[in-house]
Amino acid sequence: MGLVLNSEFLNAQSLNQFGVKAGVNMMGIHSKLDETSSTKNKTGFFVGVFMEFVRTVDFSIQPEINYSSTDNLVNDNISLLHIPILLKYKLGNKFEIYGGPESQFLLKVSNTNIKNDNYKKFILAADLGASFLISENLSLDARYNLALSKYIDYGYNSYKKLNCIQIGLAYKFDN
């Protein structure tokens, strides 16, 4: 039995795959100013690369590096670098679910100096999503990204957070 399990583990090791992804990024900018809160939604895009490390037939770990760009409240452009580490679980032959932590780096807000102390250059988030496997190499992905930290902090009870939904296609290259 140990030989069978080791053989399955070794076969899974050879299935590690590099891939690319791109899609639409729908960002909700949640603002809280004193006792008032509001959310504005803006649409943009994301592109990225990933490496899927297959651990067993049904389980894998997938680190990614993604760039996103989205309009801000006053039509400024927010640029972020997303670095999630996702734990993926395969459900049957066509579906996968995944989740994990994500580090985000605020790269730019056009027409704004992000070097002042209100802007946070490092943002922590959590991802939860699912994939539909269109073919062996192509999948349709959808995920929700929940901001755990603020990207602008004005002080006591006044801040802004970035939550987003990303929907896109991912392509895995053959080994």
N, C-alpha and C positions, 0 to 999 in steps of 0.2 A: 504494500500500500504506500509506503514511503517513497518507493521508486516512481510510482504513478504520480504522486503529488509533486515530486521534484521535477519530473518530466513536464507536467502541466505548467509549473512555475517557470522553467527554462523556455518553453514555447512562448509563454506570455512575455518574457524578457525580450525576445526577438521582435515583438510587435510594437516596440516603442516607435512613435511616429512624430515627425515634425509637421506643422501645418500653418496655414494662414487663415485669417478671418477678416470680415468687413461687414458693416451694416449700419443701421440707423440707431441713433442714440437719442432717446427722449428723456430730457433732464427736467426734474422738478426742483426748483430753487425754493426751499422752505425758508421764509424769513420770520423771525420773531423779534419784535421791537416792543419792549416793555410787556404789556398785556395783550398786544395785538399780534396775531400771526396770519400769514398768508402764504400761498404757494403759486408760483408762476411756472408754466411749462414751456420749454423751448426744445426745438429739434435740431439735431446735427448728425454727425457721422462718427464712426470709429473704424480703425484698421489695426491689425495686430498680428502677432506670431505666437505660437504655442508649441510646447513639446509634451506629448502624452506619454507618461511612463506607466506601462501596463504592469500591474502587480499580480493580478490573478485574471481569470477569464472575465470576471464581472467587475473588478475594481481597478481603478487607475488614479494616478495623481497627475494633474495638469497645470503646471505654471504657465503664465502668459505675460506678455508685454503688449499693451494696447495704448494707442493714442486716440484721444477723442477731442472733438471741437464742437462747441455748442453756443448758440446765441445766449446772451445774458439778458437781464431785465430791461436794460436800455439799449438792446441790440449790440452790446459789446460781445466779443467772442471770448469764451472761456476755453482754454486748452489744458488738458490734463494728461498725465501719463499714469495708466492703471497697471498695477502689478498684482494680479490675484494668484493665489495658490488654491486650486480647486481639487476636492475629493470627488471622484465620479463613480457612480454605480450604474451598471447596465441592467435594464429591465427588459428581458426578452431580447429579440433581434433588432428592434427598431427604436427603442427609447433608452435615454440615459437621464439621470438626475444628478445634480452636482451642487456643491456649496463650499464655501470657505472664506477665509479672510482676504482682504484686498488693501494694499497700500496704494495711495494716490499721491501724485506730486503735482501741485498747481504750477503750471509752466508759464501761463500768460493770461491776463485779462486785458483785452485791447482797450486803449484809451485810459488805462489805469496804472498807477504805480503800485505793484503788489509787494514792493519792498517795505511798505509801512507795516507797523506792528499789528494792525487789524487783520491782515491776510495771513492765513496759515498755509505754509508751503507743503506740509505733510498732512494728509487726511487719511483716517482709518475708516474702512467700510467692511460690510459683509455681503457676499453674493449668494444668491440662491437661484437655480435655473434648471432648465431641461433642454434636451436635444432630441430631435427626430432624425434618425439616420435615413437619408434619402438613398444613399448607396454606401458601399464600403468606404469610400473616401470623402463623401459630401454629406454635410448635416445642416439642418436648420436649427439655430440656437436662439433661446430666449432666456433672459435673466433679469432679476431685480437686484439692484445695488442699493443697499441701505447705508446711508452715512451714519457712522458712529461718532464722528467728530465734526467740528465746525470748519468751514473754509473762511468765514469772516466772523470775528468775535469783537463786538463793540463794547464789551464789558457786561455789567450786571444785566442778565435776562434779555440781552439783545444780540442776535447772531443770525447767520445764514448757513444752511446745510444744503448739500447737493445729493439728491437721490435720483437714480435713473433706471430706466428700462432700456435694455439693449436687445435688438433683434437683428440677426444676421446669418450669414452663411459661413461655414468653416470647411476648409478643404485640407485633408491629410494626404501628404505625399507618400508614395510607395517607398518601402525600405530599399 
